[in-house]
Amino acid sequence: MCKTDSGHKEEILTKDKKNLQEPPLYKVLLHNDDYTTMEFVVMVLETIFGKDTSEATTIMLNVHHQGMGVAGIYSREIGETKVSEVHQAARKNQFPLKCSLEKA
């Protein structure tokens, strides 16, 4: 409590600052298969993940040669949305492209 110039008592409320933590991040992974074309994977990386052609091609080659590649790192909700978008695009184009989410 403190007194104002007019003699009134005022209560000052303070908030304890809580330590805010950043949300955990998740990797969105694309998995290699024997049917999905390289061109389709590049298109997915450009349209869904906003990669330029050069970066999309590099990621696609990682998928092709290493069995999987990281398309991006996001919060869980955004990552889940990206996975869903990839699966919808793959189904629409009749490809079995698999996409998953893994804690970064």
C-alpha positions as a printed NumPy array, in Angstrom:
array([[  0.   ,   0.   ,   0.   ],
       [  1.108,   3.531,  -0.62 ],
       [ -0.388,   6.952,  -0.041],
       [ -1.099,   9.364,  -2.876],
       [ -0.68 ,  13.126,  -2.668],
       [ -4.375,  13.416,  -1.769],
       [ -3.926,  11.066,   1.161],
       [ -5.794,   8.132,  -0.399],
       [ -4.318,   4.712,   0.008],
       [ -3.677,   2.792,  -3.194],
       [ -2.713,  -0.803,  -3.575],
       [ -0.038,  -1.637,  -6.086],
       [ -0.361,  -5.028,  -7.627],
       [  2.645,  -6.695,  -9.096],
       [  2.816,  -9.807, -11.185],
       [  5.532, -12.323, -10.859],
       [  7.109, -12.819, -14.225],
       [  6.973, -16.45 , -15.143],
       [  9.703, -17.96 , -17.191],
       [  8.161, -18.436, -20.596],
       [  9.541, -21.307, -22.575],
       [  9.709, -21.546, -26.323],
       [  7.482, -24.304, -27.688],
       [  9.359, -27.459, -28.676],
       [ 10.269, -27.715, -32.338],
       [  9.601, -30.635, -34.651],
       [ 11.251, -31.757, -37.881],
       [  8.999, -32.516, -40.819],
       [ 10.557, -35.469, -42.635],
       [  9.955, -36.72 , -46.158],
       [ 10.606, -40.433, -46.73 ],
       [ 11.888, -42.078, -49.883],
       [  9.788, -44.563, -51.823],
       [ 10.084, -46.271, -55.197],
       [  7.116, -44.537, -56.852],
       [  6.984, -40.83 , -56.032],
       [  8.784, -38.823, -58.7  ],
       [ 11.637, -36.491, -57.874],
       [  9.793, -33.69 , -59.658],
       [  6.768, -34.142, -57.397],
       [  8.944, -34.016, -54.255],
       [ 10.584, -30.794, -55.489],
       [  7.136, -29.323, -56.226],
       [  5.928, -30.243, -52.704],
       [  8.987, -28.628, -51.145],
       [  8.463, -25.456, -53.183],
       [  4.704, -25.114, -52.704],
       [  4.114, -26.439, -49.187],
       [  7.432, -25.57 , -47.554],
       [  8.313, -22.407, -49.51 ],
       [ 11.739, -23.642, -50.619],
       [ 13.429, -22.249, -53.711],
       [ 14.23 , -24.701, -56.502],
       [ 17.872, -25.116, -55.479],
       [ 17.1  , -25.882, -51.826],
       [ 14.163, -28.118, -52.789],
       [ 16.404, -30.102, -55.138],
       [ 19.04 , -30.541, -52.417],
       [ 16.442, -31.817, -49.929],
       [ 14.925, -34.107, -52.573],
       [ 18.354, -35.616, -53.255],
       [ 18.821, -36.201, -49.5  ],
       [ 15.486, -38.024, -49.48 ],
       [ 16.518, -40.058, -52.519],
       [ 20.025, -40.997, -51.363],
       [ 19.624, -41.171, -47.565],
       [ 16.069, -42.462, -47.322],
       [ 14.682, -39.295, -45.76 ],
       [ 15.226, -35.56 , -45.632],
       [ 14.205, -32.644, -43.428],
       [ 11.671, -30.441, -45.19 ],
       [ 11.503, -27.936, -42.341],
       [ 11.452, -27.361, -38.586],
       [  8.292, -25.971, -37.009],
       [  6.145, -25.896, -33.886],
       [  4.065, -29.053, -33.463],
       [  0.834, -27.532, -34.797],
       [  2.432, -26.096, -37.926],
       [  4.373, -29.31 , -38.5  ],
       [  1.186, -31.388, -38.25 ],
       [ -0.477, -29.109, -40.786],
       [  2.463, -29.466, -43.194],
       [  2.375, -33.278, -42.874],
       [ -1.347, -33.257, -43.625],
       [ -0.855, -30.987, -46.658],
       [  1.862, -33.283, -48.035],
       [ -0.323, -36.365, -47.62 ],
       [ -3.296, -34.646, -49.281],
       [ -1.178, -33.531, -52.262],
       [  0.356, -37.004, -52.589],
       [ -3.048, -38.729, -52.536],
       [ -4.448, -36.257, -55.053],
       [ -1.543, -37.044, -57.399],
       [ -1.631, -40.785, -56.637],
       [  1.778, -40.962, -54.991],
       [  2.571, -42.882, -51.777],
       [  4.875, -40.128, -50.455],
       [  5.239, -40.471, -46.689],
       [  5.806, -37.491, -44.446],
       [  6.284, -37.599, -40.674],
       [  6.94 , -35.421, -37.652],
       [  9.849, -35.954, -35.245],
       [ 10.906, -33.912, -32.227],
       [ 13.917, -31.789, -33.144]])
